[in-house]
Amino acid sequence: MDGILYDAQRQGRISFYMTHYGEEAMIGSAAALQPEDVVFGQYREAFMLAYRGFTIDEFVNQCFSNELDHGKGRQMPVHYGSKKLNFQTISSPLGTQIPQASGAAYALKVSGAKACTLCFFGEGAASEGDFHAGLNMAATLKCPVIFFCRNNGFAISTPSSEQYKGDGIASRGVGYGIDTIRVDGNDIWAIYNATKIARDMAINEQKPVLIEAMTYRIGHHSTSDDSTKYRDRKEVEERAQLDNPITRLRRYMEARGWWSPQEEEDYRKSVKKDVLRSFSAAEKRKKPAIKHLFTDVYDELTPNLVRQQNELEELIKKYPEYYNTDDFASS
């Protein structure tokens, strides 16, 4: 899916995309949670939704912002969300999900729910004020939240050596009195076990836990980025070959007779067909109705929104040659 949708953006068929290359082992965290746990993603956590049952159709519809997109075309591609799957909609502003995760965890605590929140962010986001506010809030109020830092070495183009002094992000958790663990972010079993233990602590002891997963971003930050401008291509190729999370897992499984090269090839072909089928269907679908520009914020439209809606409708009627749309209410 990453490969196909990345190429689609390069062809101008979708507007934006972000890949998971080099960070795929994070799916281990999905297996360690329960469905009632609430997830706050950053933007490289499609694996969490896939594990919980989000379909390829749902992923691709969102990236095309078509009429079946759950967000009704009002979000950037890869900014997924699912109320049904307890996955809060992703937001681009850096770090805003961190204090939100602390607040949601406090709500779970007050309600007596046997659940926690898990909040993903990168080491770059840990330089934002939201990081410090969120961790301090969780520590002092004893919120059942797992802070999960994916330290992939780069805050877009800024290497971690220029992002902060000190030993990574883990030491900051200790400074806030939060139990902290650092793991090999390219080892799915390390991620799974660390998250499983963290969840038990967060729920049974009603307190936050910080996990720092040391990994490496193989791909560009996004389709808006060219990482060859700030890091050596040879370094990236070596990391992709020598410490690839998928390769490590596959070899582990093959060594135990759980998987084979033929099964790998057959499965890849099958998934590729599924993605291309969803892609072809999603690309042909209409965009969401224009009326959805104004819905889902207030129970009843406020006077200023009604005025804006009427102005837009008049504008479309006045200049139909510039607006390729059907009826205003059902286009």
N, C-alpha and C positions, 0 to 999 in steps of 0.2 A: 504494500500500500504506500509506504514512504517513497519507494522508487517511482511508482506510477504517478503519484500526485505531485512529487517534486518536478518531474519532467513536464507534467501538465501546466505547472506554473511557468516554467521556462518557455512554454509554447503560448502563453497568454490565455490559457483556458480557465484558470483560476487566478485569483489575485495575489495569493500569499501561501507559504507553506513552511513548516519546520519539521525536520527529520529527527529520529531518535538514535542515529548511528553512534555506536560506542557506549550507549547508556541503556541498552536493552535489558540488562540484568535487573533493572529496577522493578521488573514485573514480579520479582520475588516478594515485594512488599504487598502486592495485591493479594497473593495467596495467603498472607498472614493475617489479613483483616477479615471481618465479618460484614455481611451486607448492610447491617444497621450502622456501621461506622461511616462517618461523613468525611469525604475527601475534598480538600482544597488544593487544586493543581496549580502549576505555574503555566506550562504550555508544552511540556514534553512528557505528558503522562497519558497518552492515548491507550497505553497498555492496561491501565487501571480500568478504563471503561470497557475495553475488549474482554478483559477477564470477567467483568461483571455482566456481560451479555449485550453490550452495545454492538449493533451489527455493522457490517461493512457499508450497507446502504445508509445507515445513519451517519457514519463518518463522512462518506462522500457527499451526501446531500448537504451536510453542514458546510463543507468546503466549497460547494457550488452556490451556497446561499439560495437554494431553490424553495419551492412551495412546501416541500416536506421537511425543511430544516426546522428543528425544534426552536431555534432562536429567531425564526421568521426573517432571516436575512439581516439581522441587526448586529451581527458580530463579525469580526474578522475570521477567516478560515483558521481551523485548528483550535479555536476558542470554544471547545465543546462544553456541554453541560447536560445533566440529566437528573431531574428531580426524582424519577423512579429509581435510579441507581445510586442516590445519595452522593452525587458528584456535582459540587457547586460550579456554576459557569465560570470559566477562566476569564480573567481580566488582564489586559496588557500592562497597565501601570505596575511598575515593579514593586513587589513586596506587600501590596495591599491585602493579600490573602492571609498574611501572617497574623495580624491582630484579629481579623475576622475568625480565623480558626480558633484562637484563644477564647473569643466571645461565644462561639458556638459550643465549644467544649464546656464552658461554664454553664451554658443552658442545659447541656446534657447532664451535668453534675447536679444541678438544682432539680431537674426532673426525675432524678433517680435512675436514669437509663443505664444499662450495662453496655455502654458504647463509648467510643472516643472519636476524636477528629484526628486526621492525619494531614499535615500541611507540607507540600513540596515547595522548595525554592532552591535557587542556586547560590553559590558563594558570593556572587555579585550583589544579589538582593540582600545579603546579610550586611551590606554597607548602608542600607536604607534605614531611616529612623523607625519605620514600621517594624523592622526586625527586633529592635531593642524594646520598643513599646509592647510588642506581642509577647516576647519572652518574659519580660518583667511582670506583665499582667498574669500570664499563666503560672509563673513561679509563686507570686504572692497570693493568688486566689486558688492555687492548687487545682488547676484545670487539667482534665484528662485529655491532653493533646500530645501527639507525636510530631515534633518538628523534624522534617526530613530534608537535610541539605544535600543536594547533588553537587559536589565539588568537582566540576569538570575542567577546571584549570583556566577558564576564560569567562570574563564578564563581557560578552560579545567579543570585542577585540582587545580588551584589557587583560593581560595575564595576571594570575593571582599574586605574582611577585610584586606587581605594582598596585594591586587592589588593597592589600593590607599588610601590616607587619604582624609578627607572631606566628604561632603554629596553627594555621587553618581556623576553622570555625568551632571545632570541638571545645577549645579552651574557653570560648565565650559562654557556652552552656554551663560550664563549671562555675564561671564567674557569677552567674545568676542563680546558682544553687540548684541547677537542673542536672539530673542524672544523664550522663552523656556516653555515647559509644561511637567509635570510628570503625568503619568496616571497609573491606575491599569492594568497591562499587561495581566491579566487573564480575563478581562471584554471586550468582543467583542464590546459592544456598546461604551465603553470609548475609545477604540482604533479607532473605526470608526469616532466618533465625533471629537476626537483630530486631526486625519489626515485630515478630511474634512475642519476643521477650518484652519489648517496649510496650506493646499493647497490654500485656498482662499487668505490667507495672502501672500503666496509666489508669487502667480501670480498677484494679484491685487495691491500689494504693492511692488512687485519686491524686495524681500529680503528673506534670509534664516530663517528657523524655526527649532528648535531642540525639538524632542519628546523623553522623556525617559520613557519606558514602564517597570514597575517593575514586573518581572515574576519569574519563577523557572524552571530550567531544570530538568525534571523528569528522562529522559533517560541518558545514558552515552553520553559523548561529541560526540563520534563516535564509530565505530566498532573497532577502535584502542585504545579505552580507557576502563578502568574498574573503574567506579566511586565508587565502594564499598571500594576501597583502601584509599579514602580520605574523605568520608562522610558516616554518619550513615544510614544504610538501613531503619531503623524505621522512621527517619526524612523524607526520600524520600517517603515512603509509606503514611505517614500522609499528606504530601503536595499533593500527587496524589489523595488522597481521599477527602480531605477537600477543596481544592482550584483548582479543575480540570476545566479548561476553557470549555471543551465540556460538562461536567456534568452541569455546571452552565447555559450554553446556553440551553441545553435540558430541564432542569427544568423550565426555564423562558418560553420557547415555550409551554411546556405541560400545564403550569398554565394558559396560554391564549388560549388553545384549538387549537394551530397551529400544534401540533405534538403529537404523542402517542407512548407508548412502542411498540405496534405492528408495527407501521410505522418504528420505529427505527430498530427493528429486521429485518424486510423485506428489508429495505434499506441497512443495513450492509451486509446481505447475497447477495444481488444483486451486490454491489460494489466488494465484495470478489470474486465473480464469474468473474467479468470483469477483475480484476487484475490478477487472475490466468490464464485466457484465454490469456491476453497480455503477461504474464510471459512465458507461455508455447511456444508461437509463437516466442518471442524475443530470447529465449535461443537456438532455433534451427537455427537461421539465421547466415549467414556467417559474418566474420569480415570485416571491410572496406578494400578496395584495398590498397595494400602496397604503390602504387604510391601516395596516399594521405599523406604520410609522408612528401612530398615535396611541396604540393600544397597550395594555398590560402594565401601565404605570399607575393609573388611578382607576378606581372602581367606575367612576363616571368622569368623562372628559371635562377638564376645567375650561372656563370661558376662553382663556388665551389659546388653549389647544384647539378648541372648536373654531376659533377665528383663523388659526393657522391652517387647519384642515380645509376650511372653506376657501381660503386664499389659494391653496395648492390646487384644489379642484377647478377653480376659475382659471388659473394659469394653464392647466392642462387643456381645458376647453378652448382657451384663446389661442394656444400654439400647438395644435394637435400634430403638426408636422415634425415637431421636436421631441415628442413623447410617444414612443412605441408602446402603447398600453391599451388595454381594453377598458371596460367600464371601471370607473374609479373604485367602486365598492367591492368588485370581485375579480380584479385583474390578477 
